[in-house]
Amino acid sequence: MHVTSPRRGYYRGHCEVITADPKNTTDGEITLSFAQKLERNILEQPEQWLWSHNRWKWGRADCKNGK
């Protein structure tokens, strides 16, 4: 789903089919496709996205140390 806000307080949702034949997809293919679409939406309208918690709790150095 892609959401736009034409003006303050108004929203439009646009649904899009990820795959027409989900039974014939590889493991993770639908998730990857969804993530790519979501990423495009965020890059197009970053002001529409609110991250209310710290999704990435560790920095790169922490990941390298096995945390």
C-alpha positions as CSV (number, residue, x, y, z in Angstrom):
1,M,0.0,0.0,0.0
2,H,1.2,3.4,-0.9
3,V,-0.2,6.3,1.1
4,T,-0.1,10.0,0.0
5,S,-1.3,13.1,1.6
6,P,-2.7,15.6,-0.9
7,R,-3.2,18.1,1.8
8,R,-3.1,18.3,5.6
9,G,-5.5,15.9,7.3
10,Y,-6.4,14.0,4.0
11,Y,-4.9,10.7,2.9
12,R,-5.1,8.5,-0.1
13,G,-4.2,4.8,-0.1
14,H,-3.1,3.0,-3.3
15,C,-3.1,-0.8,-3.1
16,E,-0.8,-2.7,-5.5
17,V,-0.5,-6.4,-6.2
18,I,2.9,-7.8,-5.2
19,T,2.5,-11.0,-7.2
20,A,-0.3,-12.6,-9.2
21,D,0.8,-16.1,-8.4
22,P,2.2,-16.4,-4.8
23,K,2.3,-20.2,-4.9
24,N,5.0,-20.1,-7.6
25,T,7.4,-17.7,-5.8
26,T,10.7,-18.6,-4.1
27,D,11.2,-18.3,-0.3
28,G,11.5,-14.6,0.6
29,E,10.6,-13.3,-2.9
30,I,7.3,-11.7,-1.7
31,T,9.0,-10.2,1.3
32,L,11.8,-8.8,-0.8
33,S,9.4,-7.3,-3.3
34,F,7.3,-5.7,-0.5
35,A,10.5,-4.3,1.1
36,Q,11.7,-2.8,-2.2
37,K,8.3,-1.2,-2.8
38,L,8.2,0.2,0.8
39,E,11.8,1.6,0.4
40,R,10.8,3.4,-2.9
41,N,7.8,4.9,-1.1
42,I,9.9,6.1,1.8
43,L,12.5,7.6,-0.5
44,E,9.8,9.3,-2.6
45,Q,8.0,10.8,0.5
46,P,10.2,10.5,3.6
47,E,8.0,13.1,5.4
48,Q,5.2,10.7,5.4
49,W,7.0,8.1,7.6
50,L,7.4,8.3,11.3
51,W,9.8,6.0,13.1
52,S,8.7,6.1,16.7
53,H,11.3,3.7,18.1
54,N,14.9,2.8,17.6
55,R,14.9,-0.1,15.1
56,W,18.6,-0.3,14.9
57,K,19.8,-0.5,18.5
58,W,23.4,-1.2,17.7
59,G,26.0,0.5,15.5
60,R,28.2,-1.2,12.9
61,A,31.0,-1.7,15.5
62,D,28.5,-3.6,17.8
63,C,27.5,-5.9,14.9
64,K,31.1,-6.7,14.1
65,N,31.7,-7.7,17.7
66,G,28.9,-10.3,17.6
67,K,26.3,-8.4,19.6
